[in-house]
Amino acid sequence: MSANPYAQNYRQIDLAAEVEQASPHRLVTMLFEGFLTHVAKAKIATQAGQFDVKARNVQFAMNILVGLKGGLDDSASPELSVRLFELYDYCERRLMDASARQDLAGFDEVDGLIRQIKEAWEAIAPAAPGVVASASRLQSAVA
């Protein structure tokens, strides 16, 4: 038996432990990280002509976007929720188009958009006293 299955098992256990102990804020950050990883893998697979690998990673990235849309809570800022929903929806369509057309620029575009949201999200300290100030920083990243 090769070392690869052991490494994969270790990564799964490590991820499960991190998810179990993560705050809601960290869980969203992990979704962003997973999305960016899968988009990068899809782009590399496209360049290498590994279309089955590309398709699998695009599907993982799409599933993450669905999860991000489903987790939006408009109680703090309905406008921000709507804008993020629209952005995630656009990224889904753009990712599907990039995959179908083997358009590397499309992968780069969705990477850049979600990376900006991720950076704004990370700038929001979970213990920050001003939720409104935090929401406005995130909203400015979406604008």
MORA-V967750 format. One record per residue. N is the residue number from 1. PHI is phi in whole degrees, -180 to 180 (999 if undefined). BURIAL is b if it has 24 or more other ideal C-beta (glycine too) atoms within 12 Angstrom, else e. D_CENTER is the distance of its C-alpha to the mean C-alpha in whole Angstrom. Layout:
n->N phi->PHI burial->BURIAL d_center->D_CENTER
n->N phi->PHI burial->BURIAL d_center->D_CENTER
This chain:
n->1 phi->999 burial->e d_center->33
n->2 phi->-79 burial->e d_center->31
n->3 phi->-72 burial->e d_center->29
n->4 phi->-57 burial->e d_center->26
n->5 phi->-61 burial->e d_center->26
n->6 phi->-66 burial->e d_center->26
n->7 phi->-63 burial->e d_center->24
n->8 phi->-63 burial->e d_center->21
n->9 phi->-61 burial->e d_center->23
n->10 phi->-63 burial->e d_center->22
n->11 phi->-62 burial->e d_center->19
n->12 phi->-66 burial->e d_center->18
n->13 phi->-66 burial->e d_center->21
n->14 phi->-63 burial->e d_center->19
n->15 phi->-65 burial->e d_center->16
n->16 phi->-60 burial->e d_center->18
n->17 phi->-66 burial->e d_center->20
n->18 phi->-66 burial->e d_center->17
n->19 phi->-62 burial->e d_center->15
n->20 phi->-62 burial->e d_center->19
n->21 phi->-99 burial->e d_center->20
n->22 phi->-79 burial->e d_center->16
n->23 phi->-75 burial->e d_center->17
n->24 phi->-56 burial->e d_center->15
n->25 phi->-62 burial->e d_center->13
n->26 phi->-67 burial->e d_center->12
n->27 phi->-61 burial->e d_center->11
n->28 phi->-66 burial->b d_center->8
n->29 phi->-59 burial->b d_center->8
n->30 phi->-64 burial->b d_center->8
n->31 phi->-64 burial->b d_center->5
n->32 phi->-59 burial->b d_center->3
n->33 phi->-62 burial->b d_center->6
n->34 phi->-63 burial->b d_center->6
n->35 phi->-59 burial->b d_center->3
n->36 phi->-62 burial->b d_center->6
n->37 phi->-64 burial->b d_center->8
n->38 phi->-69 burial->b d_center->9
n->39 phi->-67 burial->b d_center->9
n->40 phi->-63 burial->b d_center->11
n->41 phi->-65 burial->b d_center->13
n->42 phi->-65 burial->b d_center->13
n->43 phi->-65 burial->b d_center->15
n->44 phi->-63 burial->e d_center->17
n->45 phi->-64 burial->b d_center->18
n->46 phi->-63 burial->b d_center->19
n->47 phi->-62 burial->e d_center->21
n->48 phi->-87 burial->e d_center->23
n->49 phi->74 burial->e d_center->24
n->50 phi->-95 burial->e d_center->22
n->51 phi->-72 burial->e d_center->21
n->52 phi->-69 burial->e d_center->21
n->53 phi->-67 burial->e d_center->18
n->54 phi->-59 burial->b d_center->16
n->55 phi->-60 burial->e d_center->16
n->56 phi->-63 burial->e d_center->15
n->57 phi->-73 burial->b d_center->12
n->58 phi->-63 burial->b d_center->11
n->59 phi->-63 burial->e d_center->12
n->60 phi->-60 burial->b d_center->10
n->61 phi->-63 burial->b d_center->7
n->62 phi->-63 burial->b d_center->9
n->63 phi->-61 burial->e d_center->9
n->64 phi->-66 burial->b d_center->6
n->65 phi->-62 burial->b d_center->6
n->66 phi->-61 burial->e d_center->10
n->67 phi->-64 burial->e d_center->9
n->68 phi->-65 burial->b d_center->8
n->69 phi->-65 burial->b d_center->11
n->70 phi->-69 burial->e d_center->13
n->71 phi->-92 burial->e d_center->12
n->72 phi->-68 burial->b d_center->13
n->73 phi->-125 burial->e d_center->17
n->74 phi->-89 burial->e d_center->19
n->75 phi->-69 burial->e d_center->22
n->76 phi->-84 burial->e d_center->21
n->77 phi->-152 burial->e d_center->21
n->78 phi->-57 burial->e d_center->21
n->79 phi->-64 burial->e d_center->20
n->80 phi->-64 burial->b d_center->17
n->81 phi->-59 burial->b d_center->16
n->82 phi->-64 burial->e d_center->17
n->83 phi->-65 burial->b d_center->16
n->84 phi->-67 burial->b d_center->12
n->85 phi->-58 burial->b d_center->13
n->86 phi->-63 burial->e d_center->14
n->87 phi->-65 burial->b d_center->12
n->88 phi->-63 burial->b d_center->9
n->89 phi->-63 burial->e d_center->12
n->90 phi->-61 burial->e d_center->13
n->91 phi->-61 burial->b d_center->10
n->92 phi->-60 burial->b d_center->11
n->93 phi->-64 burial->e d_center->14
n->94 phi->-68 burial->b d_center->14
n->95 phi->-66 burial->b d_center->12
n->96 phi->-63 burial->b d_center->15
n->97 phi->-65 burial->e d_center->17
n->98 phi->-62 burial->b d_center->16
n->99 phi->-66 burial->b d_center->17
n->100 phi->-65 burial->e d_center->20
n->101 phi->-95 burial->e d_center->21
n->102 phi->55 burial->e d_center->20
n->103 phi->-97 burial->e d_center->19
n->104 phi->-63 burial->e d_center->18
n->105 phi->-63 burial->e d_center->17
n->106 phi->-65 burial->b d_center->15
n->107 phi->-63 burial->b d_center->13
n->108 phi->-64 burial->e d_center->13
n->109 phi->-63 burial->e d_center->13
n->110 phi->-68 burial->b d_center->10
n->111 phi->-59 burial->b d_center->9
n->112 phi->-64 burial->e d_center->11
n->113 phi->-64 burial->b d_center->10
n->114 phi->-71 burial->b d_center->6
n->115 phi->-61 burial->e d_center->8
n->116 phi->-62 burial->b d_center->11
n->117 phi->-66 burial->b d_center->9
n->118 phi->-60 burial->b d_center->8
n->119 phi->-64 burial->e d_center->11
n->120 phi->-66 burial->b d_center->13
n->121 phi->-63 burial->b d_center->11
n->122 phi->-66 burial->e d_center->13
n->123 phi->-73 burial->e d_center->16
n->124 phi->-85 burial->b d_center->17
n->125 phi->-72 burial->e d_center->19
n->126 phi->-57 burial->e d_center->19
n->127 phi->-97 burial->e d_center->23
n->128 phi->-63 burial->e d_center->23
n->129 phi->-71 burial->e d_center->26
n->130 phi->-102 burial->e d_center->25
n->131 phi->-63 burial->e d_center->22
n->132 phi->-65 burial->e d_center->23
n->133 phi->-63 burial->e d_center->23
n->134 phi->-65 burial->b d_center->19
n->135 phi->-63 burial->b d_center->19
n->136 phi->-70 burial->e d_center->20
n->137 phi->-66 burial->b d_center->18
n->138 phi->-68 burial->b d_center->15
n->139 phi->-64 burial->b d_center->17
n->140 phi->-66 burial->e d_center->18
n->141 phi->-72 burial->b d_center->15
n->142 phi->-83 burial->b d_center->14
n->143 phi->-62 burial->e d_center->18
